[in-house]
Amino acid sequence: MRQWPDLTALELLVGVADHGSLSSAARALGMAQPNASRSIARLERHLGVTLVIRSTAGSRLTPPGLLVVDWARRVLDAASTLLDGAEALSAGNSALTVAASQTVGEHLLPLWLSRLRGQHPEASVTVQIDNSAAVVAAVLGGQVDLGFIEDPNAPRGLHRWTVARDELVVVIDPGHPWARRRRPLSLAELASTPLLVREPGSGTRVAVERVVGADLRIAQELHSNAAIRVSAQAGTAPAVLSRIAVADALATGALLQVPLDAGEAQSHLRRELRAIWTGPRRLGGVAADLVAIARSASGSY
């Protein structure tokens, strides 16, 4: 009886074709390079042909390797169809548990779920909203099927996909002295000013610390974006929040944005909002549709 080839090895081989090197293919699958090399070597022994030529300059597919890649794509598509179908059968294709960070959960997820109900009126979706660290823990612990985070430091072992982009902005109440300033705020001024901040574990808190340093001055620590927004509007202290979270307040003038002279730190103010999950790399069923909806809606933010 013939033995079937390892599907992960086939994914790696396809990844070499798609990404241009074995190391890039391994990174895309979250696999260590030595393990990837051994996996390809086992596949070559199994099939009896040389698939990849490895050298100090990188990796390239042999002519037989290019043929096998074409066949492997069909095998992986068929395997994905099998897994999607089995998942639909076991879950009735209608049950999904989701955890989302507060920025996503408060401002983006409701729209996504509304659109999901249009596609799957029978779907039962359970949602929990927490900070990014708690969402990561829930996904890794198997308590939820799918998570959405804004923390750039998601650990290895999670599949991730960028669904939207966001930026952090400095906001104040209209009566704050900064409202009359003519020049951008420097990072030194921001770092020396007590701020309204989220709790440790929040993706927003992580981003703020990356901009001003871990020793930021804290005027008050609050556990929701809404609480910080209301406190900032009341004149308690400036805050650094997601533009998504303060868009309405900025539009009405309840809060004002202070331009920041961030220089090299500007990249830390821009962040990606990601879907994260464990298990098969390719999502299926209702979870896949929710991620697709999130990605398609991102153009409106």
VOBA-1610 file (N, C-alpha, C; in pm, whole numbers, padded with zeros to 5 digits, always signed):
BEGIN
Met+00085-00120+00000Met+00000+00000+00000Met+00089+00125+00000Arg+00057+00219-00090Arg+00138+00341-00099Arg+00113+00431+00021Gln+00219+00500+00062Gln+00207+00598+00169Gln+00184+00737+00110Trp+00093+00812+00171Trp+00064+00947+00122Trp+00173+01043+00169Pro+00206+01142+00087Pro+00307+01240+00129Pro+00253+01329+00241Asp+00344+01383+00320Asp+00308+01472+00429Asp+00256+01606+00373Leu+00138+01648+00419Leu+00078+01770+00364Leu+00158+01895+00400Thr+00218+01896+00520Thr+00299+02011+00558Thr+00420+02026+00465Ala+00478+01912+00427Ala+00591+01917+00333Ala+00545+01971+00197Leu+00425+01933+00156Leu+00372+01988+00031Leu+00348+02138+00042Glu+00298+02182+00160Glu+00280+02326+00182Glu+00413+02400+00172Leu+00517+02340+00229Leu+00650+02401+00222Leu+00697+02413+00079Leu+00678+02307+00003Leu+00723+02307-00136Leu+00650+02415-00216Val+00520+02425-00197Val+00443+02530-00263Val+00490+02667-00215Gly+00525+02675-00087Gly+00574+02800-00033Gly+00705+02844-00096Val+00792+02749-00130Val+00917+02784-00199Val+00885+02849-00333Ala+00785+02793-00402Ala+00746+02851-00531Ala+00685+02989-00513Asp+00605+03007-00407Asp+00533+03134-00388Asp+00621+03243-00329His+00714+03205-00239His+00793+03305-00166His+00937+03317-00213Gly+00983+03221-00295Gly+01115+03234-00355Gly+01229+03169-00280Ser+01202+03119-00158Ser+01309+03052-00084Ser+01248+02961+00020Leu+01327+02863+00064Leu+01281+02771+00167Leu+01267+02843+00300Ser+01358+02935+00330Ser+01350+03007+00458Ser+01223+03090+00466Ser+01186+03157+00355Ser+01063+03237+00354Ser+00940+03148+00366Ala+00943+03034+00299Ala+00831+02940+00310Ala+00816+02889+00453Ala+00930+02861+00518Ala+00926+02814+00657Ala+00868+02922+00748Arg+00911+03048+00729Arg+00858+03157+00811Arg+00707+03171+00792Ala+00660+03157+00670Ala+00516+03171+00643Ala+00435+03065+00715Leu+00495+02948+00737Leu+00426+02839+00805Leu+00457+02836+00954Gly+00541+02930+01001Gly+00578+02930+01142Gly+00666+02814+01181Met+00751+02769+01090Met+00835+02652+01112Met+00982+02693+01114Ala+01060+02629+01200Ala+01203+02656+01205Ala+01271+02605+01077Gln+01373+02679+01033Gln+01440+02643+00907Gln+01496+02500+00908Pro+01564+02453+01015Pro+01615+02315+01010Pro+01503+02212+00992Asn+01389+02234+01059Asn+01276+02142+01045Asn+01222+02144+00903Ala+01220+02263+00842Ala+01172+02274+00705Ala+01264+02198+00609Ser+01394+02213+00628Ser+01490+02142+00542Ser+01472+01991+00554Arg+01456+01943+00679Arg+01437+01798+00698Arg+01307+01751+00634Ser+01203+01833+00643Ser+01074+01796+00585Ser+01082+01782+00434Ile+01150+01877+00369Ile+01167+01870+00223Ile+01253+01749+00186Ala+01357+01723+00265Ala+01443+01608+00237Ala+01364+01477+00246Arg+01277+01466+00348Arg+01194+01345+00360Arg+01099+01332+00242Leu+01043+01446+00197Leu+00953+01441+00082Leu+01028+01396-00043Glu+01150+01444-00061Glu+01230+01403-00177Glu+01259+01253-00173Arg+01293+01203-00054Arg+01318+01058-00042Arg+01191+00979-00070His+01080+01030-00020His+00952+00962-00039His+00914+00954-00187Leu+00933+01066-00259Leu+00893+01069-00400Leu+01002+01018-00494Gly+01125+01015-00444Gly+01235+00964-00526Gly+01287+01062-00628Val+01262+01191-00608Val+01311+01293-00702Val+01365+01411-00622Thr+01459+01481-00682Thr+01510+01604-00621Thr+01417+01718-00658Leu+01367+01785-00555Leu+01267+01890-00576Leu+01325+02030-00562Val+01419+02046-00470Val+01474+02178-00439Val+01625+02170-00440Ile+01689+02265-00507Ile+01835+02276-00504Ile+01870+02385-00404Arg+01943+02346-00300Arg+01979+02441-00193Arg+02126+02479-00208Ser+02153+02609-00194Ser+02290+02659-00203Ser+02303+02779-00111Thr+02425+02832-00103Thr+02447+02950-00019Thr+02370+03070-00073Ala+02335+03067-00201Ala+02261+03178-00262Ala+02111+03166-00240Gly+02064+03054-00185Gly+01921+03037-00162Gly+01872+02903-00212Ser+01744+02893-00240Ser+01683+02769-00286Ser+01607+02794-00416Arg+01609+02693-00504Arg+01528+02704-00625Arg+01474+02566-00659Leu+01358+02566-00722Leu+01293+02441-00757Leu+01356+02381-00882Thr+01369+02250-00884Thr+01414+02179-01003Thr+01296+02168-01100Pro+01320+02132-01225Pro+01206+02110-01318Pro+01105+02008-01264Pro+01150+01890-01210Pro+01051+01802-01147Pro+00980+01869-01029Gly+01054+01952-00955Gly+00993+02023-00842Gly+00880+02113-00886Leu+00897+02180-01001Leu+00792+02268-01052Leu+00666+02189-01087Leu+00686+02070-01143Leu+00571+01985-01174Leu+00501+01939-01047Val+00580+01899-00949Val+00521+01850-00824Val+00446+01963-00753Val+00497+02085-00762Val+00427+02198-00702Val+00288+02212-00761Asp+00278+02199-00892Asp+00148+02211-00957Asp+00052+02104-00907Trp+00101+01981-00894Trp+00015+01874-00842Trp-00016+01896-00694Ala+00084+01945-00621Ala+00066+01964-00477Ala-00043+02067-00448Arg-00052+02170-00532Arg-00157+02270-00510Arg-00295+02205-00515Arg-00314+02114-00609Arg-00444+02048-00619Arg-00471+01960-00497Val-00366+01892-00449Val-00382+01807-00330Val-00419+01892-00210Leu-00350+02005-00192Leu-00377+02092-00077Leu-00516+02154-00085Asp-00559+02191-00206Asp-00695+02243-00222Asp-00798+02137-00184Ala-00773+02013-00226Ala-00866+01905-00193Ala-00867+01878-00042Ala-00748+01882+00020Ala-00740+01861+00165Ala-00813+01972+00240Ser-00798+02095+00190Ser-00867+02207+00253Ser-01018+02192+00242Thr-01065+02146+00126Thr-01208+02122+00109Thr-01257+02017+00206Leu-01178+01911+00225Leu-01215+01807+00321Leu-01225+01863+00463Leu-01124+01941+00504Leu-01124+01995+00639Leu-01239+02094+00659Asp-01264+02179+00558Asp-01375+02273+00568Asp-01508+02199+00582Gly-01524+02093+00503Gly-01648+02017+00511Gly-01665+01948+00644Ala-01555+01888+00693Ala-01562+01821+00823Ala-01593+01919+00935Glu-01532+02040+00927Glu-01559+02142+01027Glu-01705+02185+01024Ala-01759+02197+00904Ala-01898+02235+00892Ala-01991+02129+00948Leu-01956+02001+00924Leu-02037+01893+00977Leu-02033+01887+01129Ser-01912+01905+01187Ser-01899+01892+01333Ser-01959+02011+01407Ala-01955+02128+01345Ala-02006+02248+01414Ala-02142+02291+01361Gly-02197+02214+01267Gly-02323+02255+01210Gly-02308+02379+01124Asn-02184+02417+01095Asn-02151+02535+01014Asn-02216+02661+01069Ser-02245+02667+01199Ser-02320+02781+01249Ser-02269+02835+01382Ala-02174+02766+01446Ala-02128+02810+01577Ala-01988+02867+01567Leu-01968+02987+01625Leu-01837+03051+01621Leu-01819+03130+01749Thr-01703+03113+01811Thr-01668+03193+01929Thr-01555+03287+01891Val-01570+03415+01925Val-01477+03519+01884Val-01436+03602+02005Ala-01306+03633+02013Ala-01256+03728+02113Ala-01193+03844+02038Ala-01218+03966+02086Ala-01166+04084+02016Ala-01112+04184+02116Ser-01003+04250+02078Ser-00953+04360+02159Ser-01056+04473+02157Gln-01042+04566+02250Gln-01148+04666+02266Gln-01163+04756+02144Thr-01054+04797+02083Thr-01067+04883+01965Thr-01147+04813+01857Val-01115+04687+01832Val-01187+04611+01731Val-01328+04581+01778Gly-01341+04533+01903Gly-01470+04489+01952Gly-01572+04600+01964Glu-01528+04720+02002Glu-01621+04831+02022Glu-01657+04901+01892His-01564+04908+01797His-01583+04996+01683His-01593+04927+01548Leu-01541+04807+01534Leu-01539+04742+01403Leu-01620+04613+01399Leu-01609+04534+01503Leu-01673+04402+01503Leu-01825+04408+01485Pro-01896+04504+01546Pro-02042+04506+01525Pro-02082+04513+01378Leu-02013+04595+01299Leu-02043+04602+01156Leu-02012+04470+01088Trp-01896+04411+01122Trp-01860+04284+01060Trp-01965+04177+01090Leu-02011+04171+01215Leu-02109+04069+01253Leu-02243+04093+01185Ser-02278+04220+01166Ser-02403+04250+01095Ser-02397+04197+00952Arg-02283+04216+00886Arg-02268+04166+00750Arg-02262+04013+00749Leu-02201+03955+00853Leu-02195+03809+00861Leu-02336+03751+00873Arg-02423+03817+00952Arg-02560+03767+00966Arg-02634+03769+00832Gly-02598+03865+00746Gly-02657+03867+00614Gly-02620+03746+00531Gln-02498+03696+00552Gln-02452+03577+00478Gln-02494+03448+00545His-02495+03449+00680His-02526+03329+00757His-02630+03361+00864Pro-02756+03378+00826Pro-02858+03413+00925Pro-02874+03308+01034Glu-02830+03186+01006Glu-02844+03079+01105Glu-02726+03073+01202Ala-02622+03153+01177Ala-02499+03142+01256Ala-02521+03189+01400Ser-02459+03117+01491Ser-02459+03156+01633Ser-02317+03199+01668Val-02300+03328+01698Val-02168+03383+01726Val-02164+03434+01870Thr-02067+03383+01945Thr-02044+03428+02082Thr-01920+03515+02085Val-01930+03633+02149Val-01822+03731+02146Val-01778+03767+02287Gln-01648+03776+02307Gln-01595+03833+02431Gln-01496+03942+02393Ile-01499+04052+02469Ile-01413+04167+02440Ile-01320+04189+02557Asp-01190+04198+02529Asp-01089+04214+02634Asp-00970+04284+02571Asn-00859+04292+02645Asn-00740+04351+02583Asn-00670+04247+02496Ser-00571+04292+02421Ser-00507+04203+02323Ser-00440+04083+02388Ala-00377+04103+02504Ala-00309+03992+02572Ala-00409+03883+02610Ala-00525+03924+02660Ala-00627+03826+02699Ala-00684+03754+02577Val-00696+03826+02466Val-00745+03763+02342Val-00646+03657+02294Val-00518+03690+02296Val-00416+03593+02256Val-00423+03468+02345Ala-00437+03489+02476Ala-00444+03376+02569Ala-00567+03290+02541Ala-00680+03352+02509Ala-00802+03277+02482Ala-00788+03194+02354Val-00722+03249+02253Val-00703+03174+02129Val-00606+03058+02152Leu-00494+03085+02219Leu-00396+02980+02245Leu-00454+02871+02334Gly-00541+02910+02429Gly-00600+02814+02521Gly-00718+02738+02464Gly-00759+02771+02341Gly-00870+02700+02279Gly-01007+02743+02328Gln-01016+02854+02403Gln-01147+02900+02450Gln-01229+02964+02338Val-01162+03016+02237Val-01232+03078+02124Val-01175+03026+01994Asp-01255+03037+01888Asp-01211+02991+01756Asp-01127+03095+01684Leu-01155+03223+01712Leu-01095+03330+01632Leu-01076+03452+01720Gly-00963+03521+01703Gly-00938+03642+01779Gly-00902+03757+01687Phe-00925+03880+01737Phe-00884+04001+01665Phe-00806+04088+01763Ile-00684+04126+01725Ile-00597+04202+01816Ile-00534+04320+01742Glu-00481+04414+01824Glu-00405+04526+01768Glu-00261+04523+01817Asp-00227+04425+01902Asp-00092+04415+01957Asp+00003+04363+01850Pro+00115+04433+01823Pro+00208+04384+01720Pro+00292+04266+01766Asn+00281+04228+01895Asn+00371+04127+01950Asn+00303+03992+01971Ala+00215+03952+01880Ala+00150+03821+01892Ala+00256+03711+01887Pro+00248+03611+01977Pro+00353+03509+01984Pro+00351+03415+01866Arg+00462+03344+01846Arg+00470+03241+01745Arg+00371+03130+01779Gly+00333+03056+01679Gly+00238+02948+01701Gly+00096+02987+01666Leu+00074+03113+01631Leu-00058+03160+01589Leu-00056+03195+01441His-00159+03155+01370His-00176+03206+01235His-00233+03347+01247Arg-00195+03434+01156Arg-00242+03573+01164Arg-00262+03629+01025Trp-00355+03722+01017Trp-00385+03784+00890Trp-00429+03928+00918Thr-00366+04023+00852Thr-00403+04163+00870Thr-00540+04188+00808Val-00630+04244+00888Val-00765+04271+00837Val-00793+04421+00822Ala-00718+04506+00892Ala-00740+04651+00883Ala-00615+04721+00933Arg-00609+04850+00912Arg-00498+04932+00961Arg-00552+05050+01039Asp-00472+05094+01134Asp-00515+05197+01227Asp-00395+05284+01260Glu-00419+05398+01323Glu-00308+05479+01374Glu-00349+05539+01507Leu-00249+05568+01589Leu-00272+05631+01718Leu-00256+05782+01704Val-00341+05856+01775Val-00336+06002+01770Val-00339+06057+01912Val-00274+06171+01931Val-00277+06241+02060Val-00403+06328+02062Val-00486+06314+02165Val-00611+06390+02173Val-00619+06466+02306Ile-00686+06580+02301Ile-00705+06665+02419Ile-00846+06724+02413Asp-00889+06780+02528Asp-01015+06855+02527Asp-00989+06994+02468Pro-01091+07060+02415Pro-01069+07190+02349Pro-01014+07298+02441Gly-01028+07283+02573Gly-00977+07384+02664Gly-00833+07362+02707His-00769+07258+02660His-00632+07228+02701His-00536+07331+02639Pro-00429+07368+02710Pro-00331+07465+02655Pro-00271+07423+02521Trp-00259+07292+02497Trp-00203+07248+02370Trp-00291+07287+02251Ala-00418+07316+02276Ala-00508+07351+02166Ala-00464+07480+02097Arg-00385+07562+02165Arg-00344+07691+02107Arg-00203+07687+02049Arg-00138+07570+02056Arg+00000+07566+02008Arg+00006+07566+01856Arg+00114+07622+01803Arg+00131+07639+01659Arg+00222+07535+01596Arg+00295+07462+01678Arg+00392+07365+01622Arg+00359+07226+01675Pro+00404+07122+01603Pro+00377+06986+01647Pro+00437+06957+01784Leu+00377+06867+01853Leu+00423+06824+01985Leu+00543+06731+01968Ser+00648+06754+02044Ser+00765+06666+02035Ser+00744+06541+02120Leu+00819+06436+02086Leu+00811+06314+02166Leu+00855+06339+02309Ala+00954+06427+02327Ala+01002+06458+02463Ala+00892+06522+02545Glu+00816+06614+02482Glu+00705+06677+02555Glu+00598+06573+02589Leu+00567+06486+02495Leu+00466+06384+02522Leu+00511+06291+02634Ala+00640+06251+02630Ala+00691+06158+02731Ala+00694+06220+02870Ser+00705+06351+02878Ser+00713+06418+03009Ser+00575+06459+03062Thr+00470+06429+02988Thr+00335+06469+03026Thr+00257+06350+03081Pro+00193+06364+03196Pro+00106+06256+03246Pro-00008+06231+03148Leu-00031+06105+03115Leu-00130+06068+03013Leu-00236+05975+03071Leu-00351+05976+03009Leu-00452+05873+03033Leu-00411+05751+02952Val-00399+05635+03016Val-00350+05516+02947Val-00437+05396+02978Arg-00431+05298+02888Arg-00496+05169+02909Arg-00410+05084+03002Glu-00468+04972+03046Glu-00401+04882+03138Glu-00292+04801+03067Pro-00193+04747+03141Pro-00094+04658+03078Pro-00164+04540+03010Gly-00113+04502+02894Gly-00176+04396+02816Gly-00259+04449+02702Ser-00295+04577+02710Ser-00369+04640+02601Ser-00276+04667+02483Gly-00326+04642+02360Gly-00246+04671+02242Gly-00216+04820+02230Thr-00313+04903+02270Thr-00289+05047+02267Thr-00180+05087+02364Arg-00180+05028+02483Arg-00076+05057+02583Arg+00061+05016+02528Val+00069+04900+02467Val+00196+04854+02410Val+00246+04954+02306Ala+00156+05001+02220Ala+00197+05095+02115Ala+00244+05227+02174Val+00174+05277+02277Val+00214+05403+02340Val+00353+05388+02403Glu+00378+05276+02468Glu+00509+05255+02530Glu+00618+05246+02425Arg+00586+05194+02308Arg+00686+05188+02201Arg+00721+05329+02152Val+00627+05421+02163Val+00651+05557+02116Val+00723+05641+02220Val+00676+05639+02345Val+00731+05730+02447Val+00822+05659+02547Gly+00828+05526+02541Gly+00911+05453+02637Gly+00826+05389+02745Ala+00880+05284+02804Ala+00804+05209+02904Ala+00783+05288+03033Asp+00863+05392+03055Asp+00851+05472+03177Asp+00760+05592+03154Leu+00653+05573+03078Leu+00563+05683+03051Leu+00498+05731+03182Arg+00464+05858+03185Arg+00401+05916+03302Arg+00250+05893+03293Ile+00191+05846+03400Ile+00050+05805+03399Ile-00032+05900+03485Ala-00128+05966+03422Ala-00223+06048+03496Ala-00333+05960+03555Gln-00377+05862+03476Gln-00481+05770+03520Gln-00480+05648+03428Glu-00498+05531+03487Glu-00502+05407+03411Glu-00646+05357+03409Leu-00701+05340+03289Leu-00840+05300+03273Leu-00847+05176+03184His-00955+05100+03198His-00961+04970+03133His-01050+04966+03008Ser-01079+05081+02952Ser-01154+05082+02825Ser-01123+05210+02749Asn-01131+05199+02616Asn-01113+05317+02532Asn-01221+05421+02560Ala-01343+05374+02584Ala-01453+05466+02609Ala-01428+05549+02735Ala-01379+05484+02840Ala-01352+05556+02966Ala-01242+05661+02945Ile-01138+05626+02869Ile-01031+05722+02843Ile-01084+05838+02759Arg-01166+05805+02660Arg-01220+05911+02574Arg-01305+06011+02656Val-01391+05959+02743Val-01474+06047+02825Val-01389+06128+02921Ser-01287+06065+02980Ser-01200+06136+03074Ser-01120+06244+03004Ala-01075+06215+02881Ala-01002+06317+02805Ala-01093+06434+02770Gln-01217+06404+02731Gln-01312+06510+02698Gln-01342+06597+02820Ala-01335+06537+02940Ala-01362+06611+03063Ala-01243+06697+03105Gly-01130+06686+03034Gly-01014+06768+03064Gly-00920+06709+03167Thr-00933+06578+03195Thr-00847+06516+03297Thr-00700+06519+03256Ala-00672+06479+03133Ala-00533+06474+03082Ala-00538+06438+02934Pro-00430+06460+02860Pro-00424+06413+02721Pro-00423+06260+02716Ala-00451+06207+02599Ala-00449+06062+02580Ala-00397+06031+02440Val-00347+05911+02424Val-00308+05861+02292Val-00398+05742+02263Leu-00486+05759+02165Leu-00587+05657+02136Leu-00593+05627+01987Ser-00658+05515+01957Ser-00682+05479+01818Ser-00767+05585+01750Arg-00730+05618+01625Arg-00813+05712+01549Arg-00954+05656+01531Ile-00963+05524+01513Ile-01095+05462+01500Ile-01180+05488+01624Ala-01116+05483+01743Ala-01190+05499+01868Ala-01235+05642+01893Val-01169+05740+01833Val-01202+05881+01861Val-01253+05954+01739Ala-01281+05884+01632Ala-01322+05950+01507Ala-01445+06037+01528Asp-01546+05987+01598Asp-01669+06064+01619Asp-01643+06188+01703Ala-01563+06171+01810Ala-01533+06285+01898Ala-01453+06392+01825Leu-01363+06351+01736Leu-01287+06448+01658Leu-01378+06519+01557Ala-01471+06445+01500Ala-01560+06505+01400Ala-01651+06610+01462Thr-01694+06589+01588Thr-01784+06685+01653Thr-01710+06796+01727Gly-01577+06783+01740Gly-01500+06882+01814Gly-01496+06858+01963Ala-01552+06747+02010Ala-01545+06715+02152Ala-01402+06688+02196Leu-01321+06639+02103Leu-01177+06620+02125Leu-01103+06686+02008Leu-00981+06728+02035Leu-00895+06783+01931Leu-00771+06696+01917Gln-00724+06679+01795Gln-00599+06606+01773Gln-00482+06703+01777Val-00376+06664+01846Val-00253+06743+01853Val-00151+06680+01758Pro-00107+06749+01656Pro-00005+06692+01566Pro+00121+06656+01645Leu+00177+06543+01611Leu+00294+06492+01683Leu+00412+06487+01589Asp+00524+06546+01632Asp+00649+06540+01557Asp+00720+06411+01596Ala+00676+06300+01537Ala+00721+06168+01585Ala+00849+06121+01519Gly+00882+06173+01400Gly+01004+06129+01333Gly+01005+05979+01310Glu+01111+05914+01356Glu+01125+05769+01336Glu+01017+05692+01410Ala+00959+05750+01515Ala+00856+05679+01592Ala+00723+05676+01520Gln+00714+05746+01406Gln+00587+05751+01334Gln+00538+05613+01297Ser+00631+05523+01266Ser+00590+05387+01229Ser+00523+05315+01345His+00558+05351+01470His+00496+05287+01585His+00354+05338+01607Leu+00321+05453+01550Leu+00185+05506+01563Leu+00090+05439+01466Arg+00144+05382+01360Arg+00061+05309+01266Arg+00066+05161+01302Arg-00045+05095+01299Arg-00047+04955+01340Arg-00146+04875+01258Glu-00124+04745+01256Glu-00212+04654+01184Glu-00305+04584+01283Leu-00430+04574+01247Leu-00526+04497+01325Leu-00534+04359+01261Arg-00515+04256+01343Arg-00500+04121+01286Arg-00603+04022+01340Ala-00642+03931+01252Ala-00714+03811+01295Ala-00610+03706+01333Ile-00635+03631+01441Ile-00543+03526+01484Ile-00622+03399+01513Trp-00559+03284+01489Trp-00624+03157+01517Trp-00518+03047+01524Thr-00558+02931+01573Thr-00473+02813+01576Thr-00534+02706+01486Gly-00469+02589+01481Gly-00521+02480+01401Gly-00478+02491+01256Pro-00562+02444+01162Pro-00525+02449+01020Pro-00494+02592+00977Arg-00393+02607+00893Arg-00352+02741+00851Arg-00462+02811+00772Arg-00540+02734+00699Arg-00646+02793+00619Arg-00778+02784+00695Leu-00837+02899+00722Leu-00967+02903+00790Leu-01076+02851+00697Gly-01183+02800+00759Gly-01298+02757+00681Gly-01427+02800+00747Gly-01537+02780+00677Gly-01669+02804+00734Gly-01696+02948+00771Val-01771+02967+00880Val-01813+03100+00923Val-01693+03187+00961Ala-01590+03126+01023Ala-01470+03203+01063Ala-01403+03264+00941Ala-01389+03186+00835Ala-01326+03238+00712Ala-01408+03352+00653Asp-01540+03338+00658Asp-01626+03443+00603Asp-01617+03571+00686Leu-01606+03557+00819Leu-01593+03676+00904Leu-01463+03750+00875Val-01353+03677+00859Val-01225+03741+00828Val-01231+03809+00691Ala-01295+03744+00595Ala-01309+03804+00461Ala-01390+03933+00468Ile-01495+03933+00549Ile-01577+04053+00566Ile-01493+04164+00629Ala-01414+04131+00731Ala-01330+04231+00797Ala-01231+04292+00698Arg-01169+04209+00616Arg-01073+04260+00518Arg-01140+04347+00413Ser-01258+04308+00367Ser-01326+04386+00264Ser-01377+04518+00318Ala-01408+04523+00449Ala-01461+04646+00509Ala-01351+04746+00544Ser-01224+04704+00541Ser-01115+04788+00591Ser-01096+04914+00507Gly-01140+04913+00383Gly-01123+05030+00299Gly-01205+05149+00345Ser-01303+05125+00435Ser-01389+05235+00477Ser-01341+05303+00604Tyr-01227+05257+00663Tyr-01182+05316+00789Tyr-01089+05434+00763
//
